[in-house]
Amino acid sequence: MKITVLSGGVGGSRFIQGLLRTKGPGDEVTVIANTADDIDLFGLRISPDLDTVMYTLGGGIDRERGWGRTDESWNAKDELATYGIEQAWFGLGDRDLATHLVRTMRLREGRTLSEVTAELCERWQPGVHLLPMTDDSVQTHIGIDRDGARELIHFQEYWIRLRAQVPVQEVVIRGIDDASPAPGVVDAITGADVVVLPPSNPIVSIGPIAAVSGIRAALGATSAPVVGVSPIIGGGAVRGMADQLLTGLGIHISATGVAAHHGARSSGGLLDGWLIDATDEQQTERIESLGITARAVPLWMSDDDTTDQLARDTMDLALTLQDAR
């Protein structure tokens, strides 16, 4: 089978690990990664979600943090702070720095982000075909109130420097209206047997991917079932700052709220099926009233066994939907 995954960083990467461990021997996995988290700092292009997927699947991730390189050191970051560089709040590790240097060098030579990603993956061998959602520059900004005035700051500053402690007023994805799908992205969706939305942030991970012109249309046109995994368990985000973003945008913090935000494919949305945690089983009926098939299973990816089982449950729901057509 051809399986296409639309992914953010940490949660998506962990899910994909389970998918790779449980897939059939002839199955092919393509990952379309969010690039709206990308940021230009210190003269470098940094692509956090692409790198997290690549490092995780290639065995180079710091498993405890869930991001960045294993056996990392922070000398460059400390030196930047010593020089008084304001953006030193960004956690740029010494080993990680090499990836950003290579990416930036290649982009300045005229290579596309897709081409650079393919080159980086030659080293890491992630076991998937890793594609950026677009080769165009797209960056998420968060609207906050600062001293009574509205201000737009980059998502990374909101998440890392402010630790997502400031109320969200709006989310603006700069460049999204002019962005086109990267080569291979549309074909990976329309030619898939199954499309999966793993437990990734619905606003700043899945949202930007689906907002790229042509990708949402491809999701609507594909004959593959589109199955998502809720990033919300029991009224709270599994990881990250989804709570703050959902609250700021007026979206109910629940598996049902996120399902309604994504919408049913039958009504122009994204989903055919939605996995929710067993503790949220009472929400199944409400989700299905939206036109989305729901199934309650354990969602916590606390170890390899639970992650693998979640991958199996996701594929089982997808194949059930496929057989029902």
VOBA-1610 file (N, C-alpha, C; in pm, whole numbers, padded with zeros to 5 digits, always signed):
BEGIN
Met+00084-00120+00000Met+00000+00000+00000Met+00087+00125+00000Lys+00028+00232-00051Lys+00091+00363-00045Lys+00022+00443+00065Ile+00099+00480+00167Ile+00045+00551+00282Ile+00107+00690+00285Thr+00024+00793+00290Thr+00072+00930+00294Thr+00032+00992+00427Val+00129+01053+00494Val+00109+01111+00626Val+00134+01261+00620Leu+00040+01340+00672Leu+00057+01485+00685Leu+00099+01513+00828Ser+00220+01565+00846Ser+00275+01563+00981Ser+00336+01695+01025Gly+00320+01721+01156Gly+00400+01821+01223Gly+00527+01755+01273Gly+00573+01796+01391Gly+00702+01750+01438Gly+00698+01632+01532Val+00691+01657+01663Val+00718+01554+01762Val+00614+01442+01760Gly+00486+01477+01778Gly+00382+01373+01783Gly+00372+01296+01652Gly+00378+01369+01541Gly+00371+01304+01412Gly+00488+01209+01390Ser+00608+01252+01428Ser+00727+01168+01410Ser+00717+01039+01489Arg+00671+01051+01613Arg+00659+00932+01697Arg+00557+00834+01638Phe+00446+00888+01589Phe+00345+00803+01527Phe+00403+00733+01404Ile+00478+00806+01322Ile+00535+00748+01200Ile+00631+00634+01234Gln+00704+00646+01344Gln+00790+00535+01387Gln+00707+00408+01404Gly+00593+00419+01471Gly+00506+00304+01488Gly+00454+00252+01356Leu+00421+00344+01267Leu+00371+00305+01135Leu+00477+00225+01059Leu+00601+00269+01065Leu+00708+00200+00995Leu+00734+00062+01054Arg+00720+00050+01185Arg+00743-00080+01249Arg+00632-00180+01219Thr+00513-00132+01185Thr+00397-00221+01170Thr+00347-00234+01027Lys+00402-00157+00936Lys+00354-00161+00798Lys+00392-00293+00732Gly+00324-00324+00621Gly+00356-00443+00544Gly+00490-00428+00474Pro+00554-00538+00438Pro+00689-00533+00379Pro+00695-00456+00247Gly+00586-00451+00173Gly+00587-00378+00046Gly+00527-00240+00052Asp+00482-00199+00171Asp+00416-00069+00185Asp+00516+00045+00173Glu+00472+00156+00113Glu+00554+00275+00097Glu+00491+00390+00176Val+00574+00464+00249Val+00525+00575+00330Val+00585+00705+00280Thr+00498+00801+00251Thr+00540+00936+00217Thr+00494+01029+00328Val+00582+01116+00373Val+00548+01213+00477Val+00554+01353+00418Ile+00443+01425+00427Ile+00437+01566+00387Ile+00445+01647+00515Ala+00555+01718+00532Ala+00580+01786+00659Ala+00544+01934+00652Asn+00494+01983+00763Asn+00465+02125+00777Asn+00594+02206+00770Thr+00592+02315+00693Thr+00708+02405+00688Thr+00672+02546+00732Ala+00550+02565+00784Ala+00511+02698+00831Ala+00576+02733+00964Asp+00638+02633+01030Asp+00717+02659+01150Asp+00856+02712+01116Asp+00892+02709+00988Asp+01027+02752+00947Asp+01053+02896+00989Ile+01179+02923+01018Ile+01217+03056+01061Ile+01358+03087+01010Asp+01383+03214+00979Asp+01515+03260+00940Asp+01578+03331+01059Leu+01684+03271+01113Leu+01756+03327+01228Leu+01906+03314+01205Phe+01980+03414+01249Phe+02126+03412+01240Phe+02173+03393+01096Gly+02090+03435+00999Gly+02124+03417+00859Gly+02101+03277+00808Leu+02032+03193+00887Leu+02011+03053+00851Leu+01863+03022+00834Arg+01832+02929+00744Arg+01696+02878+00731Arg+01682+02754+00819Ile+01592+02761+00915Ile+01569+02654+01010Ile+01431+02596+00984Ser+01423+02464+00968Ser+01297+02394+00937Ser+01270+02292+01047Pro+01212+02334+01160Pro+01200+02245+01276Pro+01123+02116+01251Asp+01009+02122+01182Asp+00930+02000+01166Asp+00997+01903+01069Leu+01051+01953+00959Leu+01125+01865+00868Leu+01238+01796+00941Asp+01312+01872+01021Asp+01428+01816+01089Asp+01387+01717+01198Thr+01278+01746+01269Thr+01233+01654+01373Thr+01192+01520+01314Val+01121+01523+01200Val+01084+01398+01133Val+01211+01326+01087Met+01301+01398+01025Met+01423+01338+00970Met+01511+01279+01080Tyr+01534+01356+01187Tyr+01617+01307+01297Tyr+01551+01188+01368Thr+01420+01198+01394Thr+01351+01092+01466Thr+01359+00961+01389Leu+01323+00964+01262Leu+01320+00841+01183Leu+01460+00793+01148Gly+01557+00885+01148Gly+01694+00848+01117Gly+01777+00812+01237Gly+01718+00815+01357Gly+01789+00772+01477Gly+01878+00877+01540Gly+01859+01005+01505Gly+01945+01109+01559Gly+01878+01204+01657Ile+01751+01176+01691Ile+01676+01268+01776Ile+01712+01250+01923Asp+01703+01357+01999Asp+01711+01346+02144Asp+01576+01296+02193Arg+01569+01174+02234Arg+01441+01111+02268Arg+01376+01173+02390Glu+01456+01222+02483Glu+01399+01280+02605Glu+01327+01411+02575Arg+01391+01498+02495Arg+01327+01626+02458Arg+01224+01607+02349Gly+01250+01515+02257Gly+01163+01496+02142Gly+01199+01585+02025Trp+01302+01666+02038Trp+01346+01754+01930Trp+01498+01773+01945Gly+01561+01818+01837Gly+01705+01841+01840Gly+01785+01712+01838Arg+01916+01726+01830Arg+02005+01613+01815Arg+02038+01547+01949Thr+02066+01418+01942Thr+02116+01348+02059Thr+02260+01390+02087Asp+02301+01380+02212Asp+02437+01417+02253Asp+02471+01560+02210Glu+02375+01648+02227Glu+02391+01787+02181Glu+02469+01870+02282Ser+02533+01974+02231Ser+02596+02076+02315Ser+02547+02211+02268Trp+02569+02316+02348Trp+02505+02445+02324Trp+02604+02561+02326Asn+02725+02534+02281Asn+02828+02637+02285Asn+02795+02756+02196Ala+02749+02729+02074Ala+02717+02839+01983Ala+02604+02925+02039Lys+02501+02861+02095Lys+02390+02935+02155Lys+02440+03025+02269Asp+02526+02970+02354Asp+02578+03048+02465Asp+02664+03165+02417Glu+02741+03143+02311Glu+02824+03250+02257Glu+02738+03361+02196Leu+02631+03322+02127Leu+02540+03422+02071Leu+02482+03509+02182Ala+02443+03446+02292Ala+02389+03522+02405Ala+02495+03616+02462Thr+02619+03570+02467Thr+02728+03654+02518Thr+02748+03777+02431Tyr+02729+03760+02300Tyr+02739+03873+02209Tyr+02618+03966+02218Gly+02516+03926+02293Gly+02398+04009+02307Gly+02299+03995+02193Ile+02308+03883+02117Ile+02214+03861+02008Ile+02077+03828+02066Glu+01978+03909+02031Glu+01846+03898+02093Glu+01782+03762+02070Gln+01802+03705+01948Gln+01734+03580+01913Gln+01800+03457+01975Ala+01894+03476+02067Ala+01960+03362+02130Ala+01863+03277+02212Trp+01739+03323+02229Trp+01638+03241+02296Trp+01608+03112+02218Phe+01639+03112+02089Phe+01611+02992+02008Phe+01718+02887+02038Gly+01673+02765+02070Gly+01764+02661+02112Gly+01837+02594+01997Leu+01937+02661+01943Leu+02013+02609+01830Leu+02135+02534+01883Gly+02135+02401+01874Gly+02246+02320+01924Gly+02359+02314+01824Asp+02476+02277+01873Asp+02596+02275+01789Asp+02587+02172+01678Arg+02540+02052+01709Arg+02529+01948+01606Arg+02417+01981+01508Asp+02307+02032+01562Asp+02194+02073+01479Asp+02234+02184+01382Leu+02327+02267+01424Leu+02372+02380+01344Leu+02420+02337+01207Ala+02485+02222+01199Ala+02537+02176+01071Ala+02426+02156+00967Thr+02312+02102+01012Thr+02200+02082+00920Thr+02152+02214+00864His+02141+02316+00949His+02092+02446+00903His+02194+02514+00812Leu+02321+02493+00838Leu+02424+02549+00749Leu+02416+02487+00611Val+02402+02355+00605Val+02391+02288+00476Val+02266+02334+00402Arg+02152+02338+00473Arg+02028+02380+00409Arg+02040+02521+00351Thr+02091+02612+00431Thr+02103+02751+00388Thr+02200+02765+00271Met+02311+02696+00278Met+02409+02700+00170Met+02348+02652+00039Arg+02276+02542+00044Arg+02215+02487-00078Arg+02105+02580-00131Leu+02025+02636-00043Leu+01921+02728-00088Leu+01982+02850-00157Arg+02092+02898-00104Arg+02158+03014-00165Arg+02222+02979-00298Glu+02250+02851-00320Glu+02302+02806-00448Glu+02192+02793-00552Gly+02065+02809-00509Gly+01954+02802-00601Gly+01876+02673-00596Arg+01911+02584-00502Arg+01836+02460-00487Arg+01704+02488-00419Thr+01604+02403-00444Thr+01474+02417-00377Thr+01479+02345-00243Leu+01381+02377-00156Leu+01373+02311-00026Leu+01353+02160-00044Ser+01277+02121-00145Ser+01257+01978-00172Ser+01389+01911-00206Glu+01469+01975-00290Glu+01597+01918-00329Glu+01692+01909-00210Val+01692+02013-00128Val+01780+02013-00010Val+01736+01905+00089Thr+01605+01891+00108Thr+01554+01788+00200Thr+01596+01650+00154Ala+01587+01626+00023Ala+01628+01495-00031Ala+01777+01471-00005Glu+01859+01575-00019Glu+02002+01560+00006Glu+02030+01529+00153Leu+01962+01601+00243Leu+01981+01576+00386Leu+01938+01434+00423Cys+01831+01387+00359Cys+01781+01253+00390Cys+01874+01142+00339Glu+01962+01176+00245Glu+02060+01076+00201Glu+02148+01033+00318Arg+02174+01127+00409Arg+02251+01091+00528Arg+02166+01014+00628Trp+02045+01063+00653Trp+01966+01010+00765Trp+01887+00885+00732Gln+01857+00862+00604Gln+01785+00741+00564Gln+01662+00717+00652Pro+01563+00807+00649Pro+01450+00797+00741Pro+01352+00684+00712Gly+01364+00619+00597Gly+01274+00509+00566Gly+01141+00553+00509Val+01128+00683+00481Val+01008+00738+00418Val+01053+00834+00309His+00961+00868+00222His+00985+00975+00125His+00940+01104+00192Leu+01034+01186+00236Leu+01002+01307+00312Leu+00994+01427+00219Leu+00878+01493+00221Leu+00853+01609+00134Leu+00813+01729+00218Pro+00867+01847+00189Pro+00810+01968+00249Pro+00675+01996+00184Met+00584+02060+00256Met+00453+02087+00199Met+00463+02182+00080Thr+00562+02270+00081Thr+00584+02367-00026Thr+00730+02405-00030Asp+00776+02447-00147Asp+00911+02502-00160Asp+00912+02653-00138Asp+00794+02711-00126Asp+00783+02856-00106Asp+00797+02891+00042Ser+00831+03015+00070Ser+00847+03060+00207Ser+00710+03087+00270Val+00679+03011+00374Val+00554+03025+00449Val+00589+03022+00597Gln+00544+03122+00673Gln+00578+03126+00814Gln+00458+03170+00897Thr+00433+03096+01004Thr+00320+03123+01093Thr+00356+03231+01193His+00266+03328+01208His+00282+03433+01308His+00160+03433+01400Ile+00184+03468+01525Ile+00080+03469+01626Ile+00052+03613+01668Gly-00076+03650+01666Gly-00115+03782+01711Gly-00136+03783+01861Ile-00066+03875+01929Ile-00080+03888+02074Ile-00103+04035+02107Asp-00149+04061+02227Asp-00158+04198+02278Asp-00037+04224+02365Arg+00040+04326+02329Arg+00156+04364+02408Arg+00143+04510+02447Asp+00129+04534+02576Asp+00114+04670+02628Asp-00004+04742+02563Gly-00113+04666+02541Gly-00235+04725+02488Gly-00239+04739+02337Ala-00132+04695+02268Ala-00129+04706+02122Ala-00116+04566+02061Arg-00183+04546+01948Arg-00175+04418+01878Arg-00040+04405+01808Glu+00023+04289+01825Glu+00154+04265+01764Glu+00159+04125+01707Leu+00218+04109+01589Leu+00238+03978+01529Leu+00382+03934+01554Ile+00400+03817+01613Ile+00533+03763+01634Ile+00541+03624+01571His+00661+03583+01536His+00677+03451+01476His+00635+03343+01574Phe+00577+03237+01522Phe+00532+03126+01606Phe+00643+03075+01697Gln+00766+03067+01647Gln+00875+03016+01730Gln+00901+03106+01851Glu+00890+03236+01831Glu+00908+03327+01944Glu+00795+03309+02046Tyr+00674+03291+01995Tyr+00560+03269+02085Tyr+00579+03141+02166Trp+00623+03036+02100Trp+00632+02906+02163Trp+00755+02894+02253Ile+00869+02943+02208Ile+00994+02922+02282Ile+01022+03036+02379Arg+01023+03159+02329Arg+01060+03270+02417Arg+00950+03303+02515Leu+00824+03308+02466Leu+00712+03340+02554Leu+00650+03217+02618Arg+00696+03097+02579Arg+00648+02970+02634Arg+00496+02956+02625Ala+00439+03016+02521Ala+00295+03008+02495Ala+00211+03051+02615Gln+00264+03147+02692Gln+00194+03193+02812Gln+00111+03318+02787Val+00114+03371+02665Val+00040+03493+02631Val-00083+03453+02551Pro-00202+03506+02582Pro-00322+03470+02507Pro-00308+03495+02357Val-00359+03402+02278Val-00355+03413+02132Val-00475+03493+02083Gln-00448+03594+02002Gln-00555+03675+01944Gln-00588+03633+01801Glu-00486+03590+01727Glu-00507+03546+01589Glu-00387+03466+01543Val-00406+03389+01436Val-00298+03316+01372Val-00293+03358+01226Val-00177+03406+01184Val-00158+03454+01047Val-00047+03372+00983Ile-00077+03310+00870Ile+00023+03230+00799Ile+00071+03312+00679Arg+00183+03376+00697Arg+00235+03465+00593Arg+00288+03383+00475Gly+00249+03425+00356Gly+00294+03360+00234Gly+00208+03245+00188Ile+00107+03208+00266Ile+00028+03090+00232Ile-00053+03109+00104Asp-00099+03231+00078Asp-00181+03254-00041Asp-00103+03239-00170Asp+00027+03255-00163Asp+00111+03245-00283Asp+00187+03114-00291Ala+00165+03025-00196Ala+00240+02900-00191Ala+00177+02792-00279Ser+00263+02713-00340Ser+00219+02599-00422Ser+00272+02471-00360Pro+00204+02360-00380Pro+00255+02233-00327Pro+00393+02201-00383Ala+00478+02147-00301Ala+00609+02103-00349Ala+00592+01988-00447Pro+00689+01966-00535Pro+00679+01855-00630Pro+00655+01722-00559Gly+00558+01647-00609Gly+00526+01517-00555Gly+00420+01515-00448Val+00387+01633-00392Val+00292+01637-00281Val+00152+01599-00326Val+00102+01661-00430Val-00034+01632-00476Val-00045+01486-00519Asp+00054+01437-00593Asp+00051+01298-00638Asp+00054+01202-00519Ala+00126+01238-00414Ala+00134+01152-00297Ala-00002+01140-00229Ile-00084+01243-00239Ile-00218+01242-00178Ile-00318+01173-00269Thr-00322+01213-00395Thr-00422+01156-00486Thr-00391+01011-00522Gly-00264+00972-00514Gly-00226+00835-00547Gly-00216+00743-00427Ala-00251+00793-00309Ala-00239+00712-00187Ala-00352+00612-00174Asp-00324+00505-00100Asp-00429+00411-00059Asp-00489+00452+00074Val-00406+00518+00157Val-00451+00569+00286Val-00380+00701+00311Val-00454+00800+00363Val-00396+00927+00406Val-00420+00940+00556Val-00314+00975+00629Val-00322+00980+00775Val-00283+01119+00824Leu-00363+01171+00919Leu-00329+01292+00993Leu-00295+01246+01135Pro-00167+01231+01167Pro-00128+01183+01300Pro-00157+01288+01406Pro-00131+01258+01533Pro-00162+01356+01637Pro-00067+01475+01633Ser-00101+01571+01549Ser-00023+01694+01533Ser-00113+01813+01559Asn-00052+01926+01590Asn-00129+02046+01623Asn-00222+02084+01507Pro-00353+02095+01531Pro-00446+02122+01421Pro-00433+02261+01362Ile-00381+02356+01440Ile-00376+02495+01395Ile-00245+02527+01324Val-00132+02490+01382Val-00003+02532+01327Val+00075+02419+01260Ser+00021+02298+01258Ser+00087+02188+01187Ser+00002+02138+01072Ile-00114+02079+01103Ile-00202+02029+00997Ile-00265+02145+00920Gly-00306+02250+00991Gly-00373+02363+00927Gly-00295+02423+00812Pro-00167+02457+00830Pro-00092+02516+00719Pro-00075+02422+00600Ile-00058+02292+00626Ile-00044+02198+00514Ile-00171+02201+00430Ala-00285+02190+00497Ala-00413+02187+00425Ala-00444+02320+00357Ala-00381+02429+00403Ala-00410+02561+00349Ala-00332+02592+00222Val-00232+02511+00191Val-00157+02533+00067Val-00249+02505-00052Ser-00254+02599-00144Ser-00341+02585-00261Ser-00309+02455-00336Gly-00412+02375-00356Gly-00395+02249-00426Gly-00393+02129-00334Ile-00347+02147-00210Ile-00342+02033-00118Ile-00481+01999-00066Arg-00557+02100-00027Arg-00692+02070+00021Arg-00777+02008-00090Ala-00761+02058-00212Ala-00834+02000-00325Ala-00793+01854-00346Ala-00663+01826-00331Ala-00616+01688-00347Ala-00674+01599-00238Leu-00684+01651-00115Leu-00743+01573-00007Leu-00890+01545-00034Gly-00957+01640-00096Gly-01097+01619-00130Gly-01116+01521-00244Ala-01018+01515-00335Ala-01032+01435-00456Ala-00981+01292-00441Thr-00892+01268-00345Thr-00831+01135-00336Thr-00935+01027-00307Ser-00912+00909-00365Ser-01001+00797-00337Ser-00964+00727-00206Ala-00851+00767-00148Ala-00806+00707-00022Ala-00888+00759+00095Pro-00916+00676+00194Pro-00976+00728+00317Pro-00876+00817+00390Val-00925+00923+00450Val-00841+01015+00527Val-00877+00997+00675Val-00782+00948+00751Val-00806+00917+00892Val-00713+01000+00979Gly-00769+01063+01082Gly-00689+01144+01173Gly-00689+01088+01313Val-00587+01129+01390Val-00574+01090+01531Val-00582+01217+01615Ser-00671+01218+01712Ser-00691+01336+01793Ser-00566+01372+01874Pro-00527+01501+01873Pro-00418+01545+01960Pro-00466+01585+02099Ile-00598+01572+02121Ile-00658+01610+02249Ile-00708+01484+02319Ile-00669+01469+02444Ile-00717+01358+02526Ile-00776+01415+02654Gly-00903+01384+02677Gly-00966+01425+02802Gly-00969+01575+02824Gly-00982+01653+02718Gly-00993+01797+02733Gly-00861+01871+02743Gly-00750+01805+02709Gly-00620+01872+02713Gly-00531+01823+02601Ala-00438+01908+02559Ala-00346+01871+02452Ala-00247+01766+02503Val-00218+01668+02419Val-00120+01565+02454Val+00017+01628+02471Arg+00051+01723+02384Arg+00181+01788+02389Arg+00168+01923+02320Gly+00251+02019+02361Gly+00255+02146+02290Gly+00153+02244+02341Met+00117+02339+02251Met+00036+02452+02293Met-00100+02456+02223Ala-00151+02341+02184Ala-00280+02340+02115Ala-00389+02404+02199Asp-00383+02386+02332Asp-00486+02444+02420Asp-00496+02595+02400Gln-00380+02662+02404Gln-00378+02808+02393Gln-00429+02853+02257Leu-00387+02784+02153Leu-00429+02821+02018Leu-00578+02798+01996Leu-00627+02682+02040Leu-00769+02653+02023Leu-00855+02753+02100Thr-00814+02784+02223Thr-00889+02881+02304Thr-00892+03016+02235Gly-00777+03061+02185Gly-00769+03192+02121Gly-00853+03202+01996Leu-00873+03089+01928Leu-00952+03090+01805Leu-01096+03047+01828Gly-01134+03026+01954Gly-01272+02993+01984Gly-01313+02851+01951Ile-01216+02760+01949Ile-01243+02619+01918Ile-01243+02540+02048His-01345+02459+02069His-01358+02384+02193His-01242+02286+02208Ile-01182+02283+02327Ile-01068+02195+02352Ile-01119+02055+02383Ser-01139+01978+02280Ser-01186+01840+02294Ser-01160+01769+02163Ala-01166+01637+02167Ala-01152+01559+02044Ala-01261+01597+01945Thr-01380+01625+01996Thr-01491+01666+01910Thr-01466+01804+01850Gly-01413+01895+01933Gly-01387+02029+01884Gly-01287+02030+01770Val-01182+01952+01781Val-01082+01946+01674Val-01139+01876+01551Ala-01219+01770+01572Ala-01282+01703+01459Ala-01373+01800+01383Ala-01449+01880+01456Ala-01536+01978+01392Ala-01455+02084+01319His-01341+02122+01376His-01254+02219+01310His-01202+02164+01177His-01156+02040+01177His-01109+01979+01053His-01225+01957+00956Gly-01338+01912+01006Gly-01456+01890+00923Gly-01456+01756+00852Ala-01574+01716+00809Ala-01590+01590+00735Ala-01559+01613+00588Arg-01493+01516+00528Arg-01465+01528+00384Arg-01592+01535+00301Ser-01695+01470+00349Ser-01823+01472+00277Ser-01884+01611+00273Ser-01836+01700+00360Ser-01887+01838+00365Ser-01779+01940+00331Gly-01674+01895+00262Gly-01568+01987+00222Gly-01454+01998+00321Gly-01456+01915+00428Gly-01349+01916+00526Gly-01240+01817+00493Leu-01172+01769+00599Leu-01054+01686+00578Leu-01074+01538+00611Leu-01167+01505+00700Leu-01168+01373+00762Leu-01279+01280+00715Asp-01241+01152+00700Asp-01339+01044+00690Asp-01350+00971+00823Gly-01238+00955+00891Gly-01235+00884+01018Gly-01152+00958+01121Trp-01183+00936+01250Trp-01118+01010+01358Trp-01102+00917+01477Leu-00977+00897+01519Leu-00950+00817+01637Leu-00944+00907+01759Ile-01019+00871+01862Ile-01016+00945+01988Ile-00974+00850+02099Asp-00934+00907+02212Asp-00889+00822+02321Asp-01007+00748+02385Ala-00975+00632+02442Ala-01079+00551+02505Ala-01150+00627+02616Thr-01080+00720+02683Thr-01144+00797+02789Thr-01246+00897+02735Asp-01242+00924+02605Asp-01335+01018+02542Asp-01442+00947+02461Glu-01463+00819+02489Glu-01555+00738+02409Glu-01695+00799+02401Gln-01735+00872+02506Gln-01869+00931+02506Gln-01887+01036+02396Gln-01778+01080+02336Gln-01786+01181+02230Gln-01809+01119+02092Thr-01804+00987+02083Thr-01814+00919+01953Thr-01940+00957+01877Glu-02052+00955+01945Glu-02180+00983+01878Glu-02183+01125+01821Arg-02133+01221+01898Arg-02130+01360+01850Arg-02040+01374+01727Ile-01927+01309+01729Ile-01836+01317+01614Ile-01899+01255+01491Glu-01965+01142+01509Glu-02027+01076+01394Glu-02144+01158+01340Ser-02206+01240+01424Ser-02312+01328+01374Ser-02256+01435+01280Leu-02124+01456+01284Leu-02059+01550+01192Leu-02030+01488+01057Gly-02055+01357+01044Gly-02025+01287+00919Gly-01888+01223+00919Ile-01829+01205+01038Ile-01695+01147+01052Ile-01707+01019+01133Thr-01656+00909+01080Thr-01657+00783+01153Thr-01557+00791+01267Ala-01601+00762+01389Ala-01516+00775+01507Ala-01494+00639+01572Arg-01374+00622+01627Arg-01342+00501+01700Arg-01257+00539+01821Ala-01292+00483+01938Ala-01220+00514+02061Ala-01120+00405+02093Val-00993+00442+02102Val-00884+00349+02131Val-00782+00422+02221Pro-00690+00350+02285Pro-00586+00419+02361Pro-00496+00502+02267Leu-00477+00628+02300Leu-00397+00717+02215Leu-00259+00750+02274Trp-00237+00726+02402Trp-00109+00764+02461Trp+00004+00682+02399Met+00101+00749+02339Met+00217+00681+02281Met+00330+00682+02385Ser+00309+00606+02491Ser+00401+00610+02604Ser+00524+00523+02583Asp+00517+00429+02491Asp+00632+00344+02461Asp+00611+00287+02321Asp+00705+00205+02276Asp+00696+00152+02140Asp+00573+00065+02121Asp+00538-00014+02222Asp+00423-00104+02207Asp+00293-00026+02189Thr+00272+00078+02272Thr+00148+00155+02259Thr+00146+00237+02130Thr+00263+00283+02088Thr+00271+00357+01962Thr+00239+00265+01845Asp+00295+00146+01847Asp+00270+00050+01739Asp+00122+00013+01732Gln+00060-00005+01850Gln-00082-00041+01850Gln-00167+00073+01795Leu-00131+00196+01824Leu-00204+00310+01769Leu-00192+00312+01617Ala-00074+00282+01566Ala-00057+00277+01421Ala-00145+00167+01361Arg-00150+00052+01427Arg-00236-00056+01378Arg-00383-00015+01382Asp-00425+00048+01491Asp-00564+00091+01502Asp-00600+00193+01394Thr-00506+00280+01362Thr-00530+00380+01258Thr-00548+00314+01123Met-00460+00221+01090Met-00470+00152+00962Met-00594+00065+00957Asp-00632+00006+01070Asp-00752-00077+01074Asp-00876+00006+01043Leu-00885+00126+01101Leu-00998+00213+01071Leu-00997+00254+00925Ala-00879+00287+00872Ala-00870+00327+00731Ala-00915+00215+00638Leu-00871+00094+00666Leu-00909-00019+00580Leu-01057-00052+00594Thr-01114-00033+00714Thr-01258-00052+00732Thr-01335+00047+00646Leu-01292+00172+00646Leu-01358+00274+00563Leu-01340+00244+00415Gln-01222+00194+00381Gln-01195+00159+00241Gln-01285+00046+00195Asp-01302-00054+00277Asp-01386-00170+00242Asp-01533-00132+00232Ala-01572-00029+00307Ala-01713+00011+00310Ala-01754+00087+00185Arg-01660+00128+00105Arg-01694+00210-00014Arg-01741+00122-00129
//
